[in-house]
Amino acid sequence: MASTNPALRYQVLRIYKELLFMGRDYPLGYEYYRTRLHKAFFSQRGIDDPEKIKAGIKRAEFVKKEIEALYFLKRYRTLRKRYNQS
């Protein structure tokens, strides 16, 4: 990807770092999450077509939203369980 658009490279690195940061609270552990994330990004490293890279970024944004939803649901269930015990 070194020969592609620097702006796309920046976007890919940004979403990778955001997803990596979100992995801190992953239920199966950070190490499990990090290796899976690395494998997913590493498998796509040979893509040179800007349209395919943009599609991959969109897919990563979708995954980010899904992980956020998972965390919010977990937090909601914990709070609901805590306050409905009385």
C-alpha positions as CSV (number, residue, x, y, z in Angstrom):
1,M,0.0,0.0,0.0
2,A,3.0,2.3,0.0
3,S,2.4,3.4,-3.6
4,T,-1.3,4.3,-2.9
5,N,-2.8,7.6,-1.8
6,P,-1.3,8.8,1.5
7,A,-4.8,10.0,2.6
8,L,-6.2,6.5,2.3
9,R,-3.2,5.1,4.1
10,Y,-3.8,7.5,6.9
11,Q,-7.5,6.5,7.1
12,V,-6.6,2.8,7.3
13,L,-4.1,3.4,10.1
14,R,-6.6,5.6,11.9
15,I,-9.3,3.0,11.9
16,Y,-6.8,0.3,12.8
17,K,-5.7,2.3,15.8
18,E,-9.3,3.1,16.8
19,L,-10.3,-0.6,16.6
20,L,-7.2,-1.6,18.5
21,F,-8.0,0.9,21.3
22,M,-11.5,-0.5,21.5
23,G,-10.2,-3.9,22.1
24,R,-9.2,-3.1,25.7
25,D,-12.6,-4.1,26.9
26,Y,-13.2,-7.0,24.6
27,P,-14.9,-9.9,26.5
28,L,-12.5,-12.6,25.3
29,G,-9.4,-10.5,26.2
30,Y,-7.2,-8.0,24.5
31,E,-4.6,-10.5,23.2
32,Y,-7.4,-12.5,21.4
33,Y,-8.8,-9.3,19.9
34,R,-5.5,-7.9,18.8
35,T,-4.4,-11.0,17.0
36,R,-7.7,-11.3,15.2
37,L,-7.6,-7.6,14.2
38,H,-4.1,-7.8,13.0
39,K,-4.8,-10.9,10.9
40,A,-7.9,-9.2,9.3
41,F,-5.9,-6.1,8.3
42,F,-2.8,-8.1,7.3
43,S,-4.8,-10.3,5.0
44,Q,-5.9,-7.2,3.0
45,R,-2.4,-5.6,2.7
46,G,-2.0,-6.3,-1.0
47,I,-5.0,-4.3,-2.1
48,D,-3.9,-1.4,-4.3
49,D,-7.3,-0.3,-5.8
50,P,-8.5,2.9,-4.1
51,E,-12.1,1.8,-4.4
52,K,-11.5,-1.5,-2.7
53,I,-9.5,0.3,0.1
54,K,-12.5,2.6,0.6
55,A,-14.8,-0.3,0.8
56,G,-12.5,-1.9,3.4
57,I,-12.5,1.3,5.4
58,K,-16.3,1.4,5.3
59,R,-16.5,-2.3,6.5
60,A,-14.1,-1.4,9.3
61,E,-16.3,1.5,10.3
62,F,-19.3,-0.8,10.4
63,V,-17.3,-3.3,12.6
64,K,-16.4,-0.4,14.9
65,K,-20.1,0.5,15.3
66,E,-21.0,-3.1,16.0
67,I,-18.3,-3.4,18.7
68,E,-19.5,-0.1,20.3
69,A,-23.1,-1.5,20.3
70,L,-21.8,-4.6,22.0
71,Y,-20.1,-2.6,24.7
72,F,-23.2,-0.3,25.2
73,L,-25.4,-3.4,25.5
74,K,-23.1,-5.0,28.0
75,R,-23.0,-1.8,30.1
76,Y,-26.8,-1.4,29.9
77,R,-27.3,-5.0,31.0
78,T,-24.9,-4.5,33.9
79,L,-26.6,-1.3,35.1
80,R,-30.1,-2.8,34.7
81,K,-29.1,-5.9,36.7
82,R,-27.5,-3.7,39.4
83,Y,-30.5,-1.5,39.9
84,N,-33.3,-4.0,39.5
85,Q,-32.1,-6.2,42.4
86,S,-34.1,-4.3,45.0
